[in-house]
Amino acid sequence: MEIWVLITIAAAFLQNLRNSLQKSINSVLSTSGAAYTRFAFGLPLAAIYWIGLRSQDSQPLDWGFAFWGFAGMGGIAQIIAMWFLLRSFQLRSFAVGTAYSKTETFQAAVLTIVLLGEAVSGAAFLAIAISFIGVCFLSLAKMTLGVREFLTSWTNKGALMGLANGAMLGLSAVSYRGAALSLGADSAILAAAATLVVALSIQTIVMTVYLKIFEAGELTNVWRNRGKGMLVGIASMLGSVGWFTAMTLQNVAYVRAVGQVELIFTFLTAILVFRERIRWTELLGTALIIAGILFLLIE
């Protein structure tokens, strides 16, 4: 098995862990404040990681316009993606918005072709489609609406916000790969670390200004709950190291497709930890996600 696949699976597991930790902090922080912990507490760890790598590898890097442009676009797009998803929640379209946000992999495939000129094979698109259908079945298991209603809901505001969220996530991921590749480094690990530190720095600055202006007192609240925030930051930083490294090594669409294994981790957690009842749609969805991933890897 190729190394990028193992790194992606590890990153998906850590992302699932981060989401679980973040749920516990949502009760004491605003949604924006909880998201902020990912950036603010992850940045110092990412900086230490970068400094450690750089001390062992001093090869010249191309810190040109392309790098800063891609890194900046990726960091801002990720924040905007969060806003779109939060907006879909405010419209009481959580389930629909979340499901439609999973079109990220398709949109990333298109953006990869447009922005980076990297081809995505027809077989890969088919594998992504199979996994996406699996994602929809898993999502439907948590919804009160049926398949027909779900398929015809794409024009409501919640679904459109979900699609926009997927677009921004896809743009973010493709931009991070573009930034890492533009450095011209011999080491994918070093290039990924550099991109991660810059992206987190941009996100931390933007979110700090936002909270200071629009959510007075929330920065103090974040610091008051720094213990839980640090746990979120650690899990987020480790997961981001995995995502950034995998996306530097491989086409973003392939990485995000394999990364959908995160939903399987969530499904297993619900069964093994919370003893939730299994629905046939969840079993079918899990099987389709696995089938799509395997098809992608052997094509």
VOGU-3710 file (C-alpha; in Angstrom, 3 decimals, decimal comma):
1> meiwvlitia> 0,000/0,000/0,000  1,348/3,427/-0,972  2,491/5,691/1,843  0,017/8,494/0,987  -2,875/6,086/1,569  -1,654/5,168/5,058  -1,063/8,849/5,884  -4,568/9,745/4,663  -6,205/7,027/6,771  -4,271/8,224/9,830
11> aaflqnlrns> -5,312/11,834/9,099  -8,970/10,791/8,770  -8,799/8,988/12,122  -7,264/12,040/13,796  -9,893/14,295/12,230  -12,604/12,078/13,690  -10,872/12,337/17,075  -10,649/16,125/16,738  -14,344/16,370/15,932  -15,173/14,325/19,022
21> lqksinsvls> -13,002/16,572/21,209  -14,465/19,695/19,639  -17,995/18,577/20,529  -17,066/18,716/24,206  -15,827/22,288/23,899  -18,855/23,481/21,930  -20,808/23,585/25,200  -18,584/26,332/26,635  -17,539/28,233/23,488  -19,365/29,681/20,506
31> tsgaaytrfa> -19,124/27,753/17,254  -16,549/30,224/15,956  -14,634/30,078/19,235  -14,548/26,283/19,117  -13,261/26,390/15,524  -10,667/28,976/16,564  -9,061/26,477/18,968  -8,054/24,383/15,959  -5,985/27,234/14,579  -4,709/29,085/17,653
41> fglplaaiyw> -3,614/26,028/19,645  -2,476/24,097/16,577  -0,195/26,879/15,280  2,516/26,706/18,011  2,769/22,930/17,573  2,973/23,274/13,796  5,712/25,897/14,213  7,728/23,564/16,454  7,257/20,772/13,902  8,443/23,066/11,070
51> iglrsqdsqp> 11,473/24,307/13,023  12,457/20,737/13,843  12,253/19,668/10,212  14,040/22,776/8,978  16,920/22,237/11,394  17,537/18,908/9,671  16,915/20,060/6,095  18,082/23,503/4,973  17,452/23,059/1,236  16,429/26,282/-0,540
61> ldwgfafwgf> 12,692/26,821/-1,035  10,947/29,062/-3,547  8,982/31,471/-1,307  7,553/33,233/-4,336  4,227/34,777/-5,266  2,747/31,416/-6,256  3,340/29,972/-2,782  1,873/32,938/-0,902  -1,031/33,214/-3,314  -1,979/29,549/-3,032
71> agmggiaqii> -1,407/29,394/0,753  -3,442/32,553/1,331  -6,259/31,363/-0,901  -6,326/27,984/0,830  -6,420/29,451/4,323  -9,165/31,980/3,561  -11,222/29,441/1,581  -11,210/27,087/4,570  -12,565/29,826/6,838  -15,258/30,752/4,290
81> amwfllrsfq> -16,177/27,064/4,053  -16,802/27,048/7,794  -19,051/30,117/7,446  -21,149/28,461/4,734  -21,629/25,337/6,849  -22,572/27,408/9,910  -25,039/29,329/7,760  -26,684/26,070/6,657  -27,086/25,176/10,350  -28,782/28,529/11,011
91> lrsfavgtay> -31,225/27,723/8,218  -32,065/24,500/10,084  -30,744/22,435/7,206  -27,999/20,613/9,100  -28,484/17,181/7,543  -29,024/18,390/3,973  -26,213/20,956/4,178  -23,762/18,410/5,548  -24,653/15,833/2,895  -24,266/18,289/0,012
101> sktetfqaav> -20,963/19,520/1,442  -19,620/16,036/0,705  -19,558/16,964/-3,004  -16,176/18,432/-2,022  -14,347/15,477/-3,596  -16,046/15,992/-6,980  -15,417/19,720/-6,861  -11,796/19,179/-5,823  -11,323/16,924/-8,854  -12,564/19,688/-11,182
111> ltivllgeav> -10,503/22,384/-9,435  -7,415/20,187/-9,617  -7,774/20,106/-13,402  -8,497/23,851/-13,670  -5,919/25,239/-11,213  -3,109/22,676/-11,311  -3,617/21,038/-14,694  -3,592/17,566/-13,143  -5,753/14,993/-14,872  -8,233/12,800/-13,012
121> sgaaflaiai> -9,018/9,524/-14,781  -12,520/8,411/-15,671  -12,113/5,392/-13,399  -11,218/7,703/-10,534  -14,350/9,776/-11,121  -16,376/6,532/-11,055  -14,732/5,479/-7,791  -15,475/8,914/-6,301  -19,102/8,616/-7,460  -19,479/5,206/-5,788
131> sfigvcflsl> -18,088/6,544/-2,514  -20,299/9,636/-2,723  -23,409/7,488/-3,063  -22,226/5,665/0,057  -21,840/8,990/1,853  -25,406/9,910/0,880  -26,755/6,649/2,307  -24,919/7,251/5,576  -26,301/10,789/5,670  -29,847/9,630/4,885
141> akmtlgvref> -29,704/7,285/7,872  -29,566/10,380/10,104  -32,291/12,274/8,238  -36,057/12,311/8,568  -36,510/12,869/4,832  -36,542/10,201/2,140  -34,333/9,658/-0,884  -36,644/11,497/-3,295  -36,964/14,499/-0,998  -33,203/14,568/-0,506
151> ltswtnkgal> -32,526/14,502/-4,256  -34,998/17,326/-4,908  -33,745/19,466/-2,011  -30,644/20,729/-3,790  -32,285/24,068/-4,610  -33,078/25,034/-1,006  -30,774/27,465/0,773  -29,346/24,868/3,141  -28,312/22,613/0,269  -26,808/25,539/-1,639
161> mglangamlg> -24,803/26,497/1,444  -23,609/22,882/1,653  -22,550/22,942/-1,999  -20,719/26,234/-1,407  -19,023/24,696/1,631  -17,870/21,768/-0,508  -16,562/24,149/-3,163  -14,540/26,136/-0,629  -13,151/22,979/0,983  -12,157/21,684/-2,444
171> lsavsyrgaa> -10,544/25,025/-3,334  -8,716/25,039/-0,007  -7,292/21,537/-0,468  -6,208/22,159/-4,076  -4,623/25,484/-3,058  -2,614/23,795/-0,308  -1,253/21,284/-2,809  -0,445/24,114/-5,212  1,407/25,995/-2,466  3,435/22,963/-1,407
181> lslgadsail> 4,407/22,058/-4,975  5,362/25,656/-5,793  8,111/25,553/-3,147  10,092/23,171/-5,375  11,232/21,105/-2,390  12,759/17,649/-2,666  10,939/16,672/0,531  7,135/16,478/0,497  7,165/16,460/4,308  9,108/19,742/4,456
191> aaaatlvval> 6,915/21,419/1,814  3,738/20,291/3,579  5,005/21,585/6,938  5,853/24,995/5,465  2,403/25,272/3,890  0,707/24,213/7,118  2,497/26,819/9,251  1,698/29,659/6,848  -1,939/28,594/6,427  -2,473/28,298/10,191
201> siqtivmtvy> -0,826/31,690/10,722  -3,190/33,333/8,234  -6,226/31,591/9,733  -5,255/32,473/13,308  -4,793/36,164/12,433  -8,092/36,370/10,518  -10,087/34,525/13,196  -8,510/36,562/16,014  -9,578/39,807/14,333  -13,057/38,394/13,653
211> lkifeagelt> -13,628/37,282/17,255  -12,256/40,557/18,602  -14,662/42,624/16,491  -17,797/40,470/16,264  -17,713/38,261/19,377  -16,464/40,417/22,220  -15,188/38,379/25,145  -14,887/35,122/23,204  -11,072/35,280/23,048  -11,019/35,497/26,847
221> nvwrnrgkgm> -13,413/32,564/26,984  -11,143/30,552/24,680  -8,170/31,206/26,940  -10,216/30,289/30,016  -10,883/26,889/28,412  -7,359/26,452/27,079  -7,019/22,953/28,552  -9,714/21,521/26,285  -8,622/23,847/23,488  -5,102/22,445/23,550
231> lvgiasmlgs> -6,426/18,902/23,133  -8,376/20,023/20,076  -5,288/21,840/18,786  -3,065/18,769/19,191  -5,480/16,442/17,376  -6,112/19,058/14,680  -2,423/19,761/14,095  -1,505/16,076/13,848  -4,394/15,455/11,457  -3,413/18,483/9,364
241> vgwftamtlq> 0,165/17,224/9,102  -1,271/14,044/7,622  -3,652/15,804/5,224  -1,055/18,315/3,990  1,600/15,638/3,497  -0,768/13,302/1,658  -2,008/16,131/-0,584  1,572/17,076/-1,395  2,322/13,483/-2,404  -0,865/12,754/-4,364
251> nvayvravgq> -3,699/14,319/-6,389  -6,104/16,060/-3,977  -9,198/14,332/-5,363  -7,681/10,917/-4,640  -6,664/11,925/-1,125  -10,080/13,352/-0,265  -11,784/10,264/-1,709  -9,748/7,933/0,489  -10,256/10,379/3,361  -13,964/9,556/3,348
261> veliftflta> -12,949/6,582/5,478  -13,447/9,109/8,305  -17,200/8,506/8,011  -16,600/4,823/8,625  -14,650/5,662/11,783  -17,591/7,813/12,900  -20,001/4,967/12,103  -17,929/2,456/14,100  -17,666/4,866/17,028  -21,451/5,221/17,107
271> ilvfrerirw> -21,852/1,432/17,179  -19,010/0,349/19,450  -18,928/3,262/21,889  -22,476/4,623/21,926  -24,218/1,300/21,087  -26,438/2,922/18,487  -28,762/0,787/16,418  -27,506/-0,134/12,933  -29,689/0,758/9,954  -29,504/-1,019/6,603
281> tellgtalii> -28,738/2,300/4,885  -25,668/2,696/7,110  -24,398/-0,773/6,226  -24,964/-0,139/2,509  -23,339/3,282/2,729  -20,284/1,906/4,505  -19,945/-0,889/1,938  -20,147/1,587/-0,962  -17,554/3,913/0,566  -15,163/0,981/1,019
291> agilfllie> -15,881/-0,271/-2,514  -15,224/3,168/-3,988  -11,950/3,542/-2,113  -10,751/0,068/-3,134  -11,733/0,716/-6,759  -9,753/3,959/-6,680  -6,682/2,269/-5,267  -6,604/-0,607/-7,769  -7,525/1,375/-10,904
//
